[in-house]
Amino acid sequence: MSFLSEEQQSYLRNPFYSALTTRQSHFGERIKNVLRYRPQVLPFASVEHQGEYVDAETLRRDTDADFCGVLPSIAPDTPDVLYASCLQMAWRPRSHFAIPTATEGECELGSADASAMVELTQVAFPGYFRAETCQLGRYIGIRVDGLLVAMAGHRTRMPGLREISGVCTRPGYTGRGYAQHLIQRLLMDQPDELPYLHVISTNTRAVQIYERLGFVTTAEVPFLKISQRP
């Protein structure tokens, strides 16, 4: 897309590798040719080049191994793998954007809230939010009678880009605009960093919400999940 710089496009072709080799290197670890987040942070892994062979059995010993954008090659008979497609969307507001004021129950979230955040995200995307994911960036939520019912925050960061992720609402509290409100609150956190996000291409409801907020699809990227060994 024309509103993305060449550098931004380059980073986004391999987003988790880009984050782990720039702004989030201190969250990573290397296993042979695979650069991944520590398992307590995120289940995402990366390789530098498309088609690099990786030992799936080594990777899956202690966590899932999820790749996005640039995918490795694995043994053809590897069990418990999933290939899918994600939309990569970047924020391009169509008109003047006003940050909404804080709503009732809105709160900043941190390490003390990690267990509540993990419990909430298990409803929407089990296993993708870990005990230390909240250390990756700012997370905010909404509580009703003390219960965390919605949240959103920042996941990957690289020069000029930051990802919005962890967007979810507890069943029974949907339809109140909580997720949209929290995303809008996050959009202007770092004016020098362009917000972007990933969404499964079949999640049409979420895509429509993001489009209303000014996000534009910039690429369709492949996804590979290698599930942890039982």
Buried (B, 14 or more C-beta within 10 A) or exposed (E): EEEBEEEBEEBBBBBBBBBBBBBBEEBBEEBEEBBBBBBEBBBBBBBEEEEBEBBBEEBBEEBBBBBBBBBBEBEEEBEEBEEBEBBBBBBBEEEEEEEEEEEEBBBEBEEEBBEBBBEBBEEBEEBBBBBBBBBBBBBBBBBBEEEBBBBBBBBBBBEBBBBBBBBBBBEEBEEBBBBBBBBBBBBEBBEEBBBBBBBBBEEEEBBEBBEEBBBBBBBEBBBBBBBBBE
